[in-house]
Amino acid sequence: MKIHIDRNGERFGPYSIEEINAYLAAGTLLPSDLAWKDGMTDWLPVQQISGVMAATGPVATSVLPSQTVSIGNKKRIFQGTAVVVGLLAIGIGIWVFFFRAADERQQFANNDEGNIPIAESVEETAKETADTASKIDTIIQLDLTKHGLKPNPPASDVEFVRRLYLDVIGRIPTGDELKRFHADTREDRRARLIDELLKSPGHESHMFNWLADMLRVKDDYYRIGKTWTFHTWLKSQLRENRPWDELVHDMLTAEGRLGENGATAYLLRDASMPLDSLSNTLTIFLGANIGCAQCHDHPLAEWTQRDFYEMVAFFGSTAFERVDTRKPAITLRDERFSKANLVTLLQPNMERVVFDNTISTVFPEDYSYDDAKPGDLVSPRFINWGPEKETPLAGHRPKRLRNHFADWMTSAENPRFAAAIANRLWKKFFGIAVKEPVTDLDVLENATNPELLRFIAQLMKDVDFDLRKFQRVILNTSAYQQQVSVTPLGGEAFRFPGPLLRRMTAEQAWDSIVLLLRGPEIDQLKTDNAPLMKRLVFPFEFTHDKKEILKDREKIFKFAQTLLPAGEVSNNDGGRGLFMGSSSKGRRVKLRGENSWLRASELPQPMPPTHFLRVAGQSARDVADDGSTEGGITESLAMMNGEVTKSLMTSSLVINAAGSKNSRTEQIAFLYRACLSRSPGEKDTKRCVSALDQGLELGDIAWALLNSREFIFIQ
């Protein structure tokens, strides 16, 4: 077994387990140094590797053993006690750099699991990122000066690290992660940490939560997951860092069965409400506030009802087949299969998006304007804003109008597409958008800082809609790395002297508490039920009409029998028994025990109304951007007396780890670092020691820290 080591972005090795233990004993390695070996999904602290002994030596030296390799920044450091000076040493060094380093990188690249993250060199992008971030800071500074304001002081490292972890990967940092950062003495350690977190599995989870709220990702919790394939598809897009314009284009042009193509779930979400579907699409991706135009001319914007229907016409040749599978299941009922089984089986086959050239769009029966009559055929037309009369993609009418619509919407020439997502991401990090609300960009000049909005919109285009690159620039600005502000009084415009003081979202609070319960392994615990759903897809074409489905009865039953365990008959267990195991026992998926302590992105979307996530503000996903950070009595009660807090106080990883410390002072310090990402002050320690002396337990200290404003707010 060979082990690779990562220390602050510098990578070394590989070493045998015997060498690792020897280096730990000698103090050459830190327990917090990261390690990787074949079969692992990500880097872990070296002491979490099987076979590694506990460190007993002195503080680690700054130099690792001979023949160390740094792959992260593509530099080879060839060190040893027997260094030969002169040309021979130079020649050997060159040979090692070009050949052995190349071999190791190729080895990593050929890894079947794709488990080794080979990071881009920080130096390759640092100057460009810093220059662009500086331009943003200049725009903000000029605006502050114009209004007689000053930027906030720089945030401390303690404030910055906690804020960054919450904003980028959606949870607080662990004690080891804090230790690693504070031990780093390099001037660019903040930039390095930003890059590290943007490429981490936690970032994928956090971005999924953010997009799920925006896109209204919603499961049917009490039946087999209806959007499992969409979850998998969207997470894969984030993992691969797919450009935003391509991701949106795929959702808008998706066709086929839900069980095969997860991207179809976006259009199927509102299949029975095509007008609402278009309204949501334009609002989310363009910031076009056009809901009123479904029924009449918009009273406050340039949009007319005719405009709205001319946009709807781009989807006129699209058929959304979303059949209520309960009725066909009754028609197909058979003693071998329960109704629930058949409903589950039919769902991923009867929900699909198809192109149908025979369908057209007509004006509604209540259309009351003189420019058209009810029932008249609607010709598709793109809509423009204000003086921006040039349509990016005009002049021809392709057969597949929906594809043409997607081309127009996601074009870099569309004045609203880049601005909409840039404005949303700005709000994600600063707590307030440059133009509020994010759903209304009809007049860009009404932004708090129009120049800033234009700049970040152009930045989104310049990075080719690469969301990670865009975020990297924003996070490297001085504006983001300054102390927080409170909301201005009296409706005064917020001009970004720093980020706003914000409450955690429900997902950030949940993921942070689960981290304390289970540890950083939660970032690696991923659920993927899409294969289960894909198993249900018929390998043949069939009649989608619920009245004609009897024609395919025997083909459907023959296929269903292949899913049954040998010799078994299905039961009425909600449809899961037919497809989710080889035994009739234990097939129902229940969120109990460790299965309940997963990151929010890996749980049903959304959770039931009584779950901590919903109580803390998770959206019901009926309306876009409906998550709440307002807090309230129900959230407070859940934090004080709920199941989650009780579990944390009694049987959590953080309490067990704190209890293993030698003294009460060390125990208290550990809890403060774990919960609040800082060391306790002298008064904090004295109060906590006194409380323990009076009979309170470590769980009570953790309870107090979790219920503090310092924990729930992002500073």
Secondary structure, DSSP 8 states (H G I E B T S, - for coil): -EEEEEETTEEEEEEEHHHHHHHHHHTSS-TTSEEE-TT-SS-EEGGGSTT-----SSS--SS--SS-EETTTTEE----SS---SHHHHHHHHHIIIIIHHHHHHHHHT-TT--------HHHHHHHHHHHHHHHHHHHHHHHHHTT-----B--HHHHHHHHHHHHHSS---HHHHHHHHH---TTHHHHHHHHHHTSHHHHHHHHHHHHHHHT----TTSS-SSHHHHHHHHHHHHTT--HHHHHHHHHH--EETTT-GGGHHHHTTTT-HHHHHHHHHHHHH----GGGGTS--SSSS--HHHHHHHHGGGTTEEEEE--THHHHHHT-BTTB-HHHHHHHHHHHHEEEEE-TT---B--TT---TT--TT-B-------BTTB---TT-S---S-HHHHHHHHHH-TT-TTHHHHHHHHHHHHHHSS-SSSSTT--S-GGGSSSHHHHHHHHHHHHHTTT-HHHHHHHHHTSTTTTB--B---GGG-----SS-B-EE--HHHHHHHHHHHHH-GGGGT-----HHHHHTTS-SS-----TTTGGGGHHHHHHHHHTTS-TT----SSTT-TTTS-SSSSS-S----GGGGSS-GGGS-SS--TTSHHHHTT---SSSTT-------HHHHHHHHHSHHHHHHHHH-HHHHHHHTSSSHHHHHHHHHHHHHSS---HHHHHHHHHHHHTT--HHHHHHHHHTSHHHHEE-
